[in-house]
Amino acid sequence: MFIGTSFAGGNSSFSNTAAADPRITSFSISKVILDEMYATKKILMEFDWQLPKDWDFDTLLHGLYRGDTNAGNVSYTEEIVSKVKIKKRFAGDFVWKTIYEKNISVNDDFNFELFDYYEPSNREIEYAYVAVIAGADSDTFSNTVHSRFYSYFLCGRDISYPMILDTANDITFNRESNTIVSPGRKYPYVVHNGIAKYYSGSLTTTFIEPKNCRFDKANGWKYRNLIDRFLTDGRPKILKSFEGDMWMVNIVGSLPRTQNGHYQNISHQIQWVECGDPTMIGDLYDNGFIDTDIDRENIFDDGTQEPGISVNYNDLYNKPVINGEEVISEKTLNQYGLYELDSVDMRNILETLL
């Protein structure tokens, strides 16, 4: 008998039907004062009332409560974890992309806060927390966030400004080409110059800081001056729309303002041009938005992987050499996005790469 119940007391106690016990994922203890608490996955162990001193991979919890609330495997984790990573991907994608890394030296290094301003509206984003143990990524702990907002945003590395009032964004998709009219030909030639395809636009908006569900019109002039310094600091920005568009842009030219019937109703005119892809790790890293590029992509517009390119110049034959092969035709140059290069041009490229 055990607490009034007989072992195997039911009619089907020894039935060979498999029984599925629910997995225990949490437990709670209340109204107790504890000096130490120990939990382990190792159920076949001899217990002599002496709790193990060291953590192992079966240990779930070993709370010592020595004047703090860590009471877990923080110290043990600190010893084996060299760094942590934050990764992200669009829901449904296969590949994770690392956007943040932090080296772990002490317990406090596990406590950090990360704001990600580089996600579009109306998309589900998966974020993962990954510990690096012995140089390899451990299990991934992930969560999904659905991002939705109802205005345009201009984002820097550590800040984001909403554009709520009187916002309009006139957009141009640019493809460089020239029209050449030839004598004796009815129709002109159209020459497409290179592979450059990019967006640019003219953005108009009224900047007034929202505070406590109202607009701070009295201090609008201070806010506009702050925005001017942000827009002209020379760093790329992320421009996002409420529909889901997202561009990495440079702000070009001056910043004219227009008064719309009242001295507090001032609109900015902002000229921008696309300078990168905010979903690409390489572009985010190269433009100073993140500090890691371990998952850098090299992707062509058609989705194929870009091969590594080794470029030098053969002075003897006065020809460019790409991946060990001498370039003898314009077609080969076009394959790598290079055009009619002489020795001076090639040396400039090499100096840039090196």
N, C-alpha and C positions, 0 to 999 in steps of 0.2 A: 504494500500500500504506500502511495505517495500523495500526501495531502488529501486523503480520502478517496483516491482514485486507484483502481487496479491497473497494473501494466497489461497492455493488450486486452483490455476488458471488453472491447467491442466485437461484434460478430465478424467484421471484415478487417480485423486488426492485422492479420497476416496475408491479406490480399496482395498479389504481385502487381497490382495497378500502381504505376508510378505516381508519386505524390509530389507536387510542386509547391515548395514553401516560398512565400514571398521574400524577396531579398530585403534585408534590413539596411536602409540607407541613412537612418538618423535615429537618435534616441535622446531623451531628455530626463534630467534628474532635477528634482526640486526639493526645497526645504531640507537641505543637508549642508553640512560644513565639511569640506574635503581638504586634506593635506596632499593627497596623491590619488590619481586615478589612472588605470591602465586598461587598454583594450587591444586585443590582437586577433588576427585571422587564424592563428595556429591553435586549433581546438584540441589537437592530440598532443598535449604537453603536460608534463608533471608539474603540479603547482604545490610549492612548499611554503607559501605565504611570503616568499622572497621575490619581490618584483624585479624583473631584469633592469639593468642599468642602461644598456645600450639599445638604440633603435635598430630595427632591421626592417626588411621589406614586408614583413607580416604585421608590423606594429601599426595599429590604427590611431592610437591615442596614448600618450603618456604625459598626463598633466601633473606637474610638480608644484605649481602655484607658489612660486618663490617671490612673492611681492609684485608679480605682474600677471597679466592675463594671457600671455603667450600659451602656456600650458599645452603645448602640442609639439609638432615635429619641426618647429622653426629652426632651432639650433642644428638639428640633423640635416634639414634641407639646405641650410647655409653651407654646410660642409661639402655637399655633393653637387650643388647647383652652381655652375660657373656664370651663367647669365640667364635672363628671361627675354622672351621675344613677344611682341604683339603683332599678329598677322591679320590680314583682312582679305575678303574676296566677295564678289557679288554672289548672292544666293543662286545656286545652280552651276556656278563655275567649279572647275576641278582644282585649279592651282591656287594655293595660298601665296600671298605676297607679304613679306615682312616690312612693316612700316616703323618699327621701334625696337631697339635693343638696349638692354641695361645690364652691366656687369654686377654681379652679386659678391660683396665682400663681407657685409655684416647684415644682421637681421633687418635693420631699418631699410635696407635697399629693396626689400620686397614691397615696401609701401611707396607707391607712386601714383600719379594721376596723369592721364593722357587725354587731351581733347583732339578729336579728329574732325577738322573742318573741311575735309576733301571728299565728301560724299554727296552724290546728287539727290535730288528730291524724287519721291515716288519709286524708290528702289529698296530692296531688302539687302542689307549688308551683314555678312557674318564676320565676327571678330573672334580671334583665338588667342589664348594665353598659353605660351609654350615655355617650359623650362628646358635648359640645355644641360645635360648630364653627360660627363665624359666625352664632350665634344659632339654629342648627337642630340637631336630634338627628342624630347620625351612625349608622353601622351598630350594630346591637344584638348584643351577645355574651351569650348566655343559657345557663343550666344549670338542670336540674330536680332538686328535692330532694323526697324522700318523707318526710314528717314522721309519726312514730309514737311515742307514749309510752303508759305504762301506769298513770298516776295523774292525779289532778287537779293543776292548777297555778294559782297566783295570780301575775299578772305586773304589774309596774310598768313605767315607761319603760325603765329600764336594769337591771332585776333580775327574777328569777323564782324563786318558792318552790314546791317540790313538796309535795303533800299525799298522803302515802303510807299512813299508818296510820289505821285506823278511820274512814275518810271516808264520810260520807253527805250527800247533797244533796237536800233536799226542795224541789221546784220548783212554783211556781204561775204559770200564764199568766193575766194580769190583763186584763180588759176591763170598763171602768166602765159600770155600768147601774143603773137603779132600777126597782122594781116599784111601780106605782100601782094601788090598788084603787078603782074608781069605783062610787058608789052606783047600783044598778039594773043593773049589768053583772055577768054571771056570771064572766067571766075578767078578770084584771088586764091593765093596760097595762105593757109593758116599754119603758123609755126608755133608749136607748143614748147616753151622754154623750160626745160627741166621737169622735175617731178613735184615741184612745190605746189601744195594745195592747202589753203589755210583760211580761217575766218578772220574777219575784222569787223568793227562796228563803231557806232556812235551812240553812246549811252547818255540819256538825260534823266536826272532824278533830283528830288529835293531832300537834302540831308537835314533832319531834325532828330535829335536823340530821343528815343522812347524811354520814359521813366514812369514807373508805377501805373502802367496802362494809359498814360497820357504822353503828349509830345511836349518837350521842354522848349517852347518857343522863345522864352526870355533869354536863354543861353544858347540859342541856335548859332550865333556868330562864333562862339568858342568851339562848338562842335564842327562847324564848317572849316575853321582853320586847322583843327586836328585832322580832319579828313584830307585837306590839301597836303599836309605833310606826309600822311600815309600814302597818298597816291603818287607823290613825286619823290619817294625815297629810292627809286631806281631798282627796286626788287620786283620780280614777277608777282602776279596776283592770281587767285582762283575766282573766276566769275561764274556764279551759279544762278539758274533760273528756277522758278517754282514748277516749271513743266518737266524738268529733268535734264535740260542742257547744262553742260559744265565745260568751261574752257580755261586753260592756263594762258594768261595774257600779260602783255606789257602795256603800260599806259604811255601813250605817245603825245607829244605836243603840249600845249598849255592847257589851263583849266579855266575857261571863261565861265562867268556866272551871269544869270539873267534874273532881274527882279520882275515878278509876276503880279503887279498891281499893289503890292504891299512890301514894306522893307524887310519883313520877317519871312516872306514867301520867296525864297531864293533857290533857283535850280542850277545845278552843275551840268556842264556839257563835257563828257569824257570820251576821248578817242582811244580805242584799244585795238591791238592786233594779237592774234594767237601766236604763242611762242613754244608750246609744248602740249603734251597730253597728260591731264591730271590723273589718269588711271594707270599711267606707266611709272614704275619705280625709278627707272633711269631718269626720266624727265623731272620727277619730284626731287630726286637727289641732286641732280645737276643744277637745279634752280633754287636750292636751299630750303625746300619744304620739309625734308626728312634728312636724317643723319646716317642712314644705312642703305646700301644698294646691293646687298647680297643676293637679291632676287631680280636683278636687272634684266630687262627683256631687250632683245634686238629683233624687232618685228617689222616686216615690210607692210605696205598698205594692203596687200592682198592676203595678209595673214601668215605668210611663210617666214621661216626663221632666217634672219640675216647672218651670213657667214662672216667669220672674222676676216678682216682685210689687212694685209701687210703691203704698205705702199712705200716704194723708194724710187730712185731715179738713176737711170743708166747714162752717165755722162759720155761714155764712149760712143754710144749710138744715139744719144740725145732723145731717148724714149722713156716714158714712164714704165715702171715694172710693178705689177699688182699680183700678189700671191705667187711670186716667183716667175710669172710669165710676162714677157715684154708686150706692151700694148702697141698693136700695129694698126688698129682701126678705130674709127669713131664709135662703132657698135660696141666694142669692148669697153670703151670709156663710158658709154651710156649705161652699160650693165651695172657699173659701180657708181653712177651718178656723177661722173667726172667728164669734163668737156675741154678739148683742145688745150691741154696743159703744157706749158713750157717748163724749163728747169727752174725758173724763179717761182712760178706758181707751186710746183711740186715741193720745193724746199720750204715754202711758207706752210704748206699742209703738214709736212713732216715736223716743223718746229712747233706747230699747234698741237700735234698728236703727242710729241715728246715732252 
